[in-house]
Amino acid sequence: MKMKRDFVLGLMCLTLAAAGTTPGCGSDEPGSDTSSGGSGGDVADASPDGVSGSGGGAADAAAGSGGGAIDGSAGADSSATGGSAGSAGTAGTGGAAGSSGNAGGAGVAGSAGDGGAAGDGGAAGDGGAAGDGGAAGDGGAAGDGGAAGDGGAAGDGGAAGDGGAAGSAGAGGSGGTSGAIVANHTIVDRYDDIPAAYMAEVKKMWFNIVGESHSTGYIKGLKFLAAQNPAYATDAVESAAPPAYQESALRASRSLRTQYNGWASGGGEAIWYTNDTGKARVRTHVDYCEGNSLHIAAIAFGWCWDMTWHNSPGGTVDPVHKVRWAGSSEGGPDGDLRWGLDDGDFALTGNHISLQSYLDATREYGEYCAGKSYGTKVLYTTGPVDGYSGESGVQRHIKHEAVRQFVLADGSRILFDYADILAWSDANEQNLQSWTDGDGQVRQYQMIHADNMVELDGSPHVEDGDHIGGRGALRLGKAVWWLMARIAGWNGQ
């Protein structure tokens, strides 16, 4: 329960709606939960990846397979963004972690019960008394991303001092005082700031994104960028063996060494974090690559809808976060069940797998690589923000927030914030949606921006396996280049 106690101090749902945010689909969208305290909606349990969770080969079905138009449009909830106060769960929550939220405006985190000592004093997120600048890197100078931290320019990340969604690593995505490197929406347009010397270093590197169907978006985005500007040359493959070492193009693939001495294309939660057999395979993969002139500069798990699908919100309402949990846990000790934040949520889900399982596995891979002196960086990631809304979207957002805060707690960690990158458009507009919980509180959460669900030429998205549009994939590709340059030693300036 320690994770939950620490996390609730830092968590407050986003309360800043970006100007021009695109309203999403209506409540008839698969996976939409619109009732107060919602029923979890009619989330489809079928797997758009064909074999559930495999993500392998060409198992990606067309849009909407796996039960309805999962990817349809922007996949957003019907509510408009920018709901006023009332995010961050029950009235008066947010407490120590900078619940000041938006500038002024009593009642952030519910009713006006945040005032006074609970971090709500003074200007938004400016430290007040207790709370801001506290545990979650909120407000003031403490942990707020340094120069233009959380809430920096126009309150990146939703509310000022939010410590969460967008921009929680500050303007440079540098993680502020923690030193953690964070690639989020604030750095997408900085890919062309990379000095020539670091461009050359990146072209010696291999970015290994082990994941399911959504992970192909990273690969497609790198290809799109290279096609637009050959200076960003990329040897990127979506399947089969990884490209051989070279110094003329960034290598990128979903390759994973199999137990049969061959190569697979990606892998799901059963490989990365739900059981020891899968985790041993990841370590063996890294060992093989290191011993065969295939040094992995960075490796990460590319989430599919694992936080939301197979099991819609159900079980007991979490007394802290006021949601029911959802998700899949294929390969887990208790089977394919919904899951929460940590071990304390077993009583609510009946599942020993939780977000902590992913965080622990990823941390252990990093420690393994360091212990072997491989030099491989193991990245943390957030997941898709398309397809599931309402209560599903809120509990997914809570999980994303927990990943962000975990990364910011240690300056050695690195985050690729897939969710945040796709929730924002090239015009710097964020798509926030809202859902009302059983206590009557309006909860806001990120959804993919409509612009990121269209192709590069502006035409409607045609499903090609990654479940997002070409514009969204291109944003991922730009962010990968920025992040790889940071890993190569560039300071981001």
PyMOL commands that set and color helices and strands:
alter all, ss='L'
color gray80, all
select helices_A, chain A and resi 2-10+95-97+116-118+146-148+176-178+185-193+196-202+213-228+230-232+269-272+276-291+343-349+355-371+391-408+418-423+450-453+470-488
alter helices_A, ss='H'
color red, helices_A
select strands_A, chain A and resi 181-183+206-211+234-237+250-253+255-257+263-265+298-302+377-381+414-416+432-436+442-446
alter strands_A, ss='S'
color yellow, strands_A
deselect
rebuild
show_as cartoon
